[in-house]
Amino acid sequence: MTTTGLTRHTRPEGAPIKVLLADDQTLVRAAFAMLVDSAKDMTVVAEAGTGREAVAQTRATRPDLVIMDIRMPDLDGIEATRRIARDPDLADVRVLALTTYDTDEHIVEALRAGASGFLVKDTRPAELLDAIRTVAAGEALLSPGPTARLIARVLRLPAAPPLSAPPATALATLSERERQVLTLVGRGLNNAEIGEALSLSPLTAKTHVSRIMGKLAARDRAQLVVAAYESGLVTPASAGPTEDQSSIS
């Protein structure tokens, strides 16, 4: 989704990060709410027990970030994420997908739908708060090793739906350098590492990433990782790093 022509509403400096919690388990929401409200730089503005409620509450409260459980009744978290990501009025809202297992193949669908990353429910409290800060700041939150293994698993599933690769016309708009950058993004490299690999400054690498996002209509860097796999620029065997990293910036 692109934001061309839209007015961007940035969070005032020093203002707390507004968080919406979407999970069908009341106890999970209560625990997360207590944790989030314990941090001085963030606050819970709303809760939702279904995907449909999550979309409605997002439109009503305009949070900076939605922690979205993937598996919910009425409307699942993937479709709820898709509706939020496609709404021009919610262009600045980020979604952090929540799942019970990091092997859940639905994570790929959540990232494709517009989530900026994912967390498992047994994430340690400090890691959850750091994840909220990371995604609210506009970065993607991925673990390259698990993400690569997960996408590889989805690709091997005989019953898996066909992957929706970026249109050939969109990929054709990428320069050779941009294809190289997209490949390295898909392998889990951050801007500094991309710059080192291609003899570019981190700022130049970041500029290339931003241009690629615009050309592929990607909401954020997380979608570029999926696009790199789906386009065939990166294959599971060539994904590169297998050690866990908390974020890709």
C-alpha positions, -999 to 999 in steps of 0.1 A, spaced: 0 0 0 14 34 -9 8 66 10 14 90 -19 -7 121 -14 -17 112 21 -11 134 51 11 116 75 3 119 112 35 115 132 35 110 169 45 141 188 80 139 203 77 126 238 42 114 234 35 78 246 32 50 220 -5 42 217 -11 5 217 -42 -15 208 -43 -51 220 -63 -77 199 -65 -112 213 -95 -134 219 -81 -145 253 -91 -121 281 -63 -132 303 -37 -126 276 -50 -92 270 -50 -84 307 -14 -95 311 -2 -75 281 -22 -45 291 -6 -45 326 29 -49 310 24 -21 284 9 3 309 39 -3 332 62 13 307 64 51 308 66 56 271 35 36 260 -1 32 269 -30 9 260 -58 28 242 -81 0 234 -86 -38 235 -104 -62 210 -115 -98 213 -121 -104 176 -106 -93 143 -136 -73 134 -134 -55 167 -97 -49 162 -104 -31 128 -132 -10 143 -112 0 174 -82 8 152 -104 32 132 -119 47 163 -87 52 184 -59 55 158 -32 37 177 4 38 167 6 0 169 -17 -30 170 -6 -62 187 -27 -86 166 -33 -123 175 -33 -142 142 -60 -167 153 -92 -150 164 -129 -156 159 -153 -137 137 -125 -123 116 -90 -137 119 -59 -115 125 -46 -119 90 -77 -104 74 -79 -77 101 -43 -68 94 -51 -66 57 -80 -43 62 -60 -20 84 -31 -19 60 -53 -11 30 -71 18 48 -55 51 37 -66 67 69 -46 42 89 -14 45 69 7 52 100 -7 23 121 17 -6 124 7 -41 132 27 -66 152 14 -102 146 12 -124 176 13 -162 174 17 -192 197 45 -207 177 72 -192 155 66 -222 131 30 -210 123 28 -208 85 2 -181 89 29 -157 99 39 -155 62 3 -145 54 3 -119 81 35 -103 68 21 -104 33 -11 -88 46 9 -58 60 22 -68 95 55 -52 103 68 -83 122 58 -110 146 62 -122 181 54 -155 199 32 -153 230 59 -165 253 82 -136 245 99 -122 276 83 -90 289 113 -68 281 115 -82 246 78 -74 240 83 -38 251 114 -34 229 94 -49 200 67 -23 204 92 5 204 110 -10 173 78 -13 152 63 20 164 95 37 152 89 24 117 113 -6 117 105 -42 108 107 -69 135 118 -102 121 140 -131 131 158 -140 99 166 -176 109 131 -186 119 116 -165 91 137 -182 65 129 -217 79 93 -208 81 91 -196 45 110 -227 34 85 -249 52 56 -231 35 72 -235 1 75 -273 7 39 -278 17 21 -296 -11 -12 -281 -1 1 -246 3 -17 -220 -18 3 -205 -46 25 -176 -35 15 -142 -48 48 -130 -62 51 -93 -71 39 -86 -106 66 -90 -132 60 -54 -143 68 -42 -108 100 -62 -106 110 -49 -141 110 -14 -127 139 -23 -103 174 -15 -114 201 -41 -112 214 -24 -80 179 -24 -65 176 -61 -72 208 -67 -54 196 -47 -25 163 -65 -24 181 -99 -24 202 -89 6 171 -76 24 156 -110 19 187 -126 33 182 -107 65 209 -80 62 204 -46 77 213 -13 60 249 -12 73 255 -48 62 240 -42 28 262 -11 24 293 -31 33 284 -59 9 278 -36 -20 304 -9 -11 277 17 -3 271 39 26 244 28 50 224 60 40 226 51 3 215 15 12 186 29 31 177 51 2 177 21 -22 154 2 3 130 31 4 128 33 -34 122 -4 -37 94 -2 -12 78 25 -33 82 5 -66 68 -27 -51 41 -9 -30 54 -25 1 42 -12 34 75 -18 51 107 -38 51 89 -69 64 70 -71 31 102 -68 11 115 -100 28 84 -119 16 87 -103 -18 123 -114 -22 112 -150 -16 81 -149 -36 99 -133 -66 126 -160 -66 154 -136 -59 160 -154 -26 155 -191 -21 153 -208 13 187 -225 7 204 -191 1 187 -172 29 220 -167 46 219 -160 84 203 -186 105 211 -171 139 182 -152 155 183 -114 153 156 -93 170 151 -67 142 160 -57 107 166 -20 103 
